[in-house]
Amino acid sequence: MPRVADNSAAFRYEIFTDEGDLAGFSTYTRRGDRVVFWRTEIADEFEGHGLGGALVRGAMEDIRARGLKVVPRCPYVLEYLERHLEYDGLRA
């Protein structure tokens, strides 16, 4: 199962494969209690395996647990939130 981690020093959520390879990331900035997502990228060799969705889902679960809000400037994150209404309450 892929692992999602918040690399706060680099201002991005990262997703790692079962083997520990960095497969992609989603960059953000923090503004108070808001997390503004700017870009999501999955490495070419890992595309088509659902890792983008897993990355955003992991980030949303972490943000929910922290009591923060999301500002989706990244088109992928915005589209994900529009399709997954269970995260509707996270939008700022």
N, C-alpha and C positions, 0 to 999 in steps of 0.2 A: 504494500500500500504506500503510495507517495506520501511524503511528509512536507507540510507547509510550516515555515518558520518566519517570524518577523525579524528581519535584520535591521534593527532600528538605527544602527550606526550608518548604514547605507541608504536609509529611508526607502526600504522596499520589503515586500513579502516575497519569499523565495519558495520554490517547490523543488524537492529532491526526489529522484527515483528510488526504488527499492535498493539499488546498488549504491546509493549515496551521491549520484551525479546531479549537479545543478541542471535542471531542465528548463527553468524559466523564472520570471520575476514580474512583479507589478510595483512600479514606483509610486511613491506618495509623499505628501508633505503633511505636517500636523499644524492645525490652526486651532488652538484651544482644545475643545472636545470633538473637533472635526478632523477626519482623515480624508484628504483630497487625493484621489487616484488620478494619475496622469497617463500612464502607459503600462500595458501588459505585453509581455513578449515571451514566447515559448521557442526554444531552439529548434531549428529546422528538423533535426533528427528525431525530435520528440513530438512533432505536430501530429494531429490526428488520433491521439490516444486519450483525449479527454482531460489532459493535464491543465489546460487553461481554465476550464470550469472548476476543477479540483482546487486550483490555486485561489481563485476568487472565493469559492465556498469556504476554504480554510481561513482566508483573510476576514470574510464576513463573520464567521463564527468567533474569531478572536476579537474583532471589534465589538460584537454584541456582548461578549463576556466582560469586556472592559468598560461597557456603558458609553461607548463613543458613537458618533454619527458619521455617515459617509457622504461625501460629495463626489459623484462619479463624473469626472472630466474625461476619463479614458472611455472611448467608445465601447470597448469590450466589457468593461465593468458595468457601464450603463445598460447595455443589452442584456447582460446576465441578470441584473436587478429587475429589469422589466419582465423577464421570463420566470423569475423565481420570487413570487410574491411573499414567500415566507420571510424575506428580508426587507419588506416594504417599510417597516417601522424604523429601519436604520438610516434612511435617507434624511439628510438635513434640509 
